Structures are given as C-alpha cells and as structure tokens.
C-alpha cells in the first residue's frame, strides 16, 4: 500500500518545496524504497505550456509529452524515476476534467460543487499518479492561505482521514527569518502552522528554512507553539550547493522520522552517490566561461534544467562552469563584443521573433572563430539559417515562424513543406497556438562516423522535444553539399542533429537534452561540450603565454 508525504509551504513562496521534496525522495530511494513525486499547482492554466517564462520559469517536458512545472525537473534529477503527465495536476486540469464529466452526465444531474466533486477529482488524480510506489511525495504549490490552494489542501486533509494517519505524513516548509541584530524570529512559522491547522491539517514535520542552524531554544519554542514533536522541527539551512541537501536533511534525521511514522521497513541510508557529487563539485581542475545567448536571461528559472545540465557536465569533467547570460537583443544593438574571451557559446530554445538576429550573430561568431557551439532546439534552427545565409548564399533564408513570406524557408512547419519533400509525417495537434507541436521522448538514429555518434557511443537515442518548426527537408541536399552535416534523423525522416565537420566542436540539436541530465549521470552531449570548452580555454591560455614571451 502506497504511503503519502504531503508537502505544503507557508509564509512566503519559493522557499524550495520542490528541492526539499526531491531531496527527501532521494534519501528514501537510497533506503531501497520505490519513490514517486507529484506536483499539484493551484493556477487555473491547464498546464504551463503557454505561460511566459518571465512569470513561470521553465516548462519541463516529460517523456510522454506533458508540459509541466519545473519542479518535475528537480524530481527527475534527484530520484531515478520518470515523471509522466500524471505527475503534475493544475486547478485548470482538475476543473477541465470535472466539467467534462458533468457535460457527459456522469454526475446524474447533481449540483457540481467544490466539495465533494473537485476534491474527489483531486484525490483520484493523486492516487492515479502514485501508482505502485512505496512512498508518494505530493507537493502542493503556493502557500497556505492562498484562496486557490484551498481545494487541494482540503483534498489532502480528506485523504488523511480516509487512508488513516499511519499512511500519511504532513510536512510543512516554512521560513524562520533572522532580522536586523541577528535575532531569529519564530512568529511567522507559528502563524503559518496556525493557518494550516485552521484548515484541519496538523503538520507532523516542520522544515524550517533559515540562514543558519536553529538553536535549541528556537526549536523548542516552535515545537511548543505548533504541537509538533521537537525532533521533527527540522533545520533546513541555506546551502551553497543544492545537491548537499539530501545529506543535510539526513543529518537532521528527516528520513528516520518519515520511515517511523509511515511504518515502513527500509534498509540503512546509503548516500554515497550524493557524497561523490558534492566532492566532485569541490575538486574542479579548470574553469570555463560559457556564453548563454538567450531572450529570457533575466530569469534564471527560465533555463534551470539547462543550467543544471552544464553543472552536471562540470561534475563529470572536474570543471568549474561559469555561465555568462547574454541578452541576444543586446547583441543586435551592440554587436558581438560580449562574446570575446568566451570558451564556448550556447543558444538555447525559445519561441518568438525577439532577439533572433542577435542569436544568429552569436552563432556566426562561434562558427567563424572556431569557438565550441551548442545549439538547442531554436539554437539548432538558427544555426541552419545562419549557415544557409552566410555559407550556402541564401541571403533571405529564414523560418516561417519569423517571416511567413520568406523566399527560402529552411525552417518551417511540417505542413508547409512535407508534400514537396516526399517525407510524410503524421503528428497530433498538441496546441491551439498554431502549428503542430512535437512533445516528449522520440527515437532518432545517429549516423556512424559523425561527432554525434562519437559523443553518444550508440546509433539509437531517445530525447525529449518541445517545438513546432522543423528543418525543411527540401533544402537537405543543398545544406549538406555546402558542408553542414546532418548526423541524426528521427524515425520519420526529420532532422535531429546537425554538425560542422570542419569546426573543432559545432553541434546543434532539435531536442532538449537538458531534460535527461542528472547530477549522478550527467549527459554525454553536455559533457563533450564542456570538454571542448576546456580545450579551447587551454589553447587560449597557451596562446597568451606565447604572446607574453614574445
């Protein structure tokens, strides 16, 4: 029988419920338990797929093609499980399902209400997502007191009654601030727990976010005023490395408390993998500077999986990776001066026309100056456009996403070119925003003798996608004749990877490899990219040394 750990938050948002949930999941997994994680989001959007990265951050794509909350990325990076569309439910999705049932007559004419119909649907979704796991971590988005969170909190309260408290643990994450003068204030936590208890939920565990470890006096005070066992008042201190958090929470005894309260039989904790990750980060042998040229660089959460993938590559290669975020619009205004001195250049995915020409300038700079280049999704499409314009001579080459009337649509919707190319592709319509969306994990075949094949070490790969526009196969022969090598194709003949054999390291992919990178395993594409950046850095250092001697 699956046990549940319900994770709520109070005082303020963005305290790290996702990291805390993932870290506890990692510890429980290390004890031999099968763990899964769910995220319940209170916003009314059906999913974050059409939300601005400036508001919501990254959209994490699951293997089965769901556009989900970024916390699912944390879950997959910490726990060896694969999230699905049943791992993330929003208010919009819950109401959409209930309304569809009402329209079909499933409720037999009853008045449809928040209780019991909405809460019953939430409970159904939680059980569906839990599957056959030993422990299911369920994170509730937002904070206690938010009006939109109330149905979710009521649903998990009901589950505690229905399943029995021996199968449910309530863990509340809260803030213990330090004010001017160094005084630690427990009152915000007391009020947050009071709000939670007013809803009918008595927390079993408190994770208290603080700058430094909680003194015994404050821990005792919090326990007294919240009716929580003192040893279950856990000090969740700020950390300079998020991958230390499983170690820190284990030291606080969090997993022992959870295992005891849920009546689980588990082996001793083994966090050797996580100790190795932390040790690797401390033992860097070199530093590389990566220019990430994008349009959402002001919001780091927009590229959170990408940032973590670069960090993971640094761990695998004992390299300190310094990422320099460069707004592509600034390159359009001021040129490529900001790229001088960079060891490698990366252009990530994105949608929309703003900043596109700046990204193309960055790609041209990388190609012409032999700087390692990695293009992801849009970064692959723009690498194709750049090559078509400046090498193939198609000066008007573009994507129909940016110019509907372009004479040379080297990138276009499948429906705009497939009839003329001889390639027949059938895709589900996955969005009402226009065009067809390729979402989720799809297989591709890597051509032997290519850099991509050397990187992956195999012919078949399975990577996750999130895009509408594709390489136009009507230009395939001309592009390859001009020197840009297509090194991988999808099962239905779409271009997946391009590379430049005459360049030290120039690879661009149509998919999002960052979604498969983890701190323990890394990802071969990013690992190779960082190795290439290290070689470039070493060459630059050697060249400067020669210049100094001269």
Rosetta blueprint (number, residue, H / E / L):
1 X L
2 X L
3 X E
4 X E
5 X E
6 X E
7 X E
8 X E
9 X E
10 X L
11 X L
12 X L
13 X L
14 X L
15 X L
16 X L
17 X H
18 X H
19 X H
20 X H
21 X H
22 X H
23 X H
24 X H
25 X H
26 X H
27 X H
28 X H
29 X H
30 X H
31 X L
32 X L
33 X L
34 X L
35 X E
36 X E
37 X E
38 X E
39 X E
40 X E
41 X E
42 X L
43 X L
44 X L
45 X L
46 X L
47 X L
48 X H
49 X H
50 X H
51 X L
52 X L
53 X H
54 X H
55 X H
56 X H
57 X L
58 X L
59 X L
60 X E
61 X E
62 X L
63 X L
64 X L
65 X L
66 X L
67 X E
68 X E
69 X L
70 X L
71 X H
72 X H
73 X H
74 X H
75 X H
76 X H
77 X H
78 X H
79 X L
80 X L
81 X L
82 X L
83 X L
84 X L
85 X H
86 X H
87 X H
88 X E
89 X E
90 X E
91 X H
92 X H
93 X H
94 X H
95 X H
96 X H
97 X H
98 X H
99 X H
100 X H
101 X H
102 X H
103 X H
104 X H
105 X L
106 X L
107 X L
108 X L
109 X L
110 X L
111 X L
112 X L
113 X L
114 X H
115 X H
116 X H
117 X H
118 X H
119 X H
120 X H
121 X H
122 X H
123 X H
124 X H
125 X H
126 X H
127 X H
128 X H
129 X H
130 X H
131 X L
132 X L
133 X L
134 X L
135 X E
136 X E
137 X E
138 X E
139 X E
140 X E
141 X L
142 X L
143 X L
144 X L
145 X L
146 X L
147 X H
148 X H
149 X H
150 X H
151 X H
152 X H
153 X H
154 X H
155 X H
156 X H
157 X H
158 X H
159 X H
160 X H
161 X H
162 X H
163 X H
164 X L
165 X H
166 X H
167 X H
168 X E
169 X E
170 X E
171 X E
172 X E
173 X E
174 X E
175 X E
176 X L
177 X L
178 X E
179 X L
180 X L
181 X L
182 X L
183 X L
184 X E
185 X L
186 X L
187 X H
188 X H
189 X H
190 X H
191 X H
192 X H
193 X H
194 X H
195 X H
196 X H
197 X H
198 X H
199 X H
200 X L
201 X L
202 X L
203 X L
204 X L
205 X E
206 X E
207 X E
208 X E
209 X E
210 X E
211 X L
212 X L
213 X L
214 X L
215 X L
216 X H
217 X H
218 X H
219 X H
220 X H
221 X H
222 X H
223 X H
224 X H
225 X H
226 X H
227 X L
228 X L
229 X L
230 X H
231 X H
232 X H
233 X E
234 X E
235 X E
236 X E
237 X E
238 X L
239 X L
240 X L
241 X L
242 X H
243 X H
244 X H
245 X H
246 X H
247 X H
248 X H
249 X H
250 X H
251 X H
252 X L
253 X L
254 X H
255 X H
256 X H
257 X H
258 X H
259 X H
260 X H
261 X H
262 X L
263 X L
264 X L
265 X L
266 X L
267 X L
268 X L
269 X L
270 X L
271 X L
272 X H
273 X H
274 X H
275 X H
276 X H
277 X H
278 X H
279 X H
280 X H
281 X H
282 X H
283 X L
284 X L
285 X L
286 X E
287 X E
288 X E
289 X E
290 X E
291 X E
292 X E
293 X E
294 X E
295 X L
296 X L
297 X L
298 X L
299 X L
300 X H
301 X H
302 X H
303 X H
304 X H
305 X H
306 X H
307 X H
308 X H
309 X H
310 X H
311 X H
312 X H
313 X H
314 X H
315 X H
316 X H
317 X H
318 X L
319 X E
320 X E
321 X E
322 X E
323 X E
324 X E
325 X E
326 X E
327 X E
328 X H
329 X H
330 X H
331 X H
332 X H
333 X H
334 X H
335 X L
336 X L
337 X H
338 X H
339 X H
340 X L
341 X L
342 X L
343 X L
344 X E
345 X E
346 X E
347 X E
348 X L
349 X L
350 X L
351 X L
352 X L
353 X L
354 X L
355 X L
356 X H
357 X H
358 X H
359 X H
360 X H
361 X H
362 X H
363 X H
364 X H
365 X H
366 X H
367 X H
368 X H
369 X L
370 X L
371 X L
372 X E
373 X E
374 X E
375 X E
376 X E
377 X L
378 X H
379 X H
380 X H
381 X H
382 X H
383 X H
384 X H
385 X H
386 X H
387 X H
388 X H
389 X H
390 X H
391 X L
392 X L
393 X L
394 X L
395 X L
396 X L
397 X E
398 X E
399 X E
400 X L
401 X L
402 X L
403 X L
404 X L
405 X L
406 X L
407 X L
408 X E
409 X E
410 X E
411 X E
412 X E
413 X E
414 X H
415 X H
416 X H
417 X H
418 X H
419 X H
420 X H
421 X H
422 X L
423 X L
424 X L
425 X L
426 X L
427 X L
428 X L
429 X L
430 X L
431 X L
432 X L
433 X L
434 X L
435 X L
436 X L
437 X L
438 X E
439 X E
440 X E
441 X E
442 X E
443 X E
444 X E
445 X E
446 X E
447 X L
448 X L
449 X L
450 X L
451 X H
452 X H
453 X H
454 X H
455 X H
456 X H
457 X L
458 X L
459 X L
460 X E
461 X E
462 X E
463 X E
464 X E
465 X E
466 X E
467 X E
468 X L
469 X E
470 X E
471 X E
472 X L
473 X H
474 X H
475 X H
476 X H
477 X H
478 X H
479 X H
480 X H
481 X H
482 X L
483 X L
484 X E
485 X E
486 X E
487 X E
488 X E
489 X E
490 X E
491 X L
492 X L
493 X L
494 X L
495 X E
496 X E
497 X E
498 X E
499 X E
500 X E
501 X L
502 X L
503 X L
504 X L
505 X L
506 X E
507 X E
508 X E
509 X E
510 X L
511 X L
512 X L
513 X H
514 X H
515 X H
516 X H
517 X L
518 X E
519 X L
520 X L
521 X L
522 X E
523 X L
524 X H
525 X H
526 X H
527 X H
528 X H
529 X H
530 X H
531 X H
532 X H
533 X H
534 X H
535 X H
536 X H
537 X H
538 X H
539 X H
540 X H
541 X H
542 X H
543 X H
544 X H
545 X H
546 X H
547 X H
548 X H
549 X H
550 X L
